[in-house]
Amino acid sequence: MNATPDATPRHTVPAPVAQLLSRLPPLPGSLLLVTALNIVLARQLPADVIERLQGQRIRIDVRDAGLRFDFAWQGGMFRARPPQPSTDLTLSANAHDFLRLAQRLDDPDTLFFNRRLSMEGDTELGLVVKNALDALEWPVVDLAAFRPSAVLARLQRLSPFAAAGKPHARQ
């Protein structure tokens, strides 16, 4: 295989894990994705982008994990859709590359030209989505914030007992 180092995936989901993930029902995953998109992105989208997205069927295809997330922009928000036979735009990459995009460690152009991100369907829509994402000020995904110890610390700060300085009583 004569692929350049940039074109070969650095990390992939192991095949047994991908087989398990590919058997999960698709709609719950799409619901989780659109919830995140609505929290992080929806309020920041410019009016012209919202107009272009209206009713467009979009799919995120996580190649190595065997996952597909179908959704559309309707009624002022992203909405999950059951699997569609066809979409207006499909963005495909490995899980690691989507994660690097979310962390802003790689940009879509770099991944696209290194053949690690592909776009199928309405090219104009794909460029609108790419340019809108590039222009947004969105939080960088910090994986350290999701370590169990960090999550536990946040939960403890939210506890009504922590604010009062009282020890937790067992029931």
Residue pairs with C-beta under 8 A, 6 or more apart in sequence:
4 114
6 114
6 116
7 114
7 115
7 116
9 64
9 94
9 96
9 97
9 116
10 96
11 94
11 95
11 96
12 64
12 94
12 95
12 96
13 21
13 62
13 64
13 65
13 66
13 94
13 95
17 65
18 64
18 65
18 66
19 66
21 65
21 66
21 67
22 65
22 66
22 67
24 67
26 67
26 68
26 69
26 70
26 82
26 83
27 80
27 82
29 67
29 69
30 69
30 70
30 71
30 80
30 81
31 80
33 60
33 69
33 71
33 80
34 71
34 77
34 78
34 79
34 80
37 71
37 78
38 77
38 78
40 138
40 139
41 78
41 133
41 136
41 138
42 76
42 77
42 78
44 136
44 137
44 138
45 53
45 132
45 136
46 132
46 135
49 128
49 129
49 132
50 73
50 76
52 125
52 128
53 73
53 125
53 128
53 129
54 73
54 74
55 72
55 73
55 74
56 72
56 73
56 88
56 89
56 122
56 125
57 70
57 72
57 81
57 84
57 86
57 87
57 88
57 89
58 70
58 71
58 72
58 73
58 87
58 88
58 89
58 90
58 91
58 129
59 68
59 69
59 70
59 71
59 84
59 87
59 89
59 90
59 91
60 68
60 69
60 71
60 90
60 91
60 98
61 67
61 68
61 90
61 91
61 92
61 93
62 68
62 69
62 92
62 93
62 94
62 95
62 98
63 92
63 93
63 94
64 94
64 95
64 96
65 94
65 95
68 83
69 80
70 80
70 81
70 82
70 83
70 84
70 87
71 78
71 79
71 80
71 81
72 78
72 79
72 81
73 79
87 121
88 121
88 122
88 125
89 119
89 120
89 121
89 122
89 125
89 126
89 129
90 119
90 120
90 121
91 117
91 118
91 119
91 126
91 129
92 117
92 118
92 119
92 120
93 101
93 111
93 116
93 117
93 118
94 116
97 106
97 111
97 116
97 117
99 141
100 106
100 111
101 107
101 108
101 111
101 117
102 140
102 141
103 140
103 141
103 142
103 143
104 140
107 134
108 117
108 130
108 133
108 134
109 130
111 117
112 118
112 119
119 126
144 150
145 151
156 162
159 168
161 167
161 168
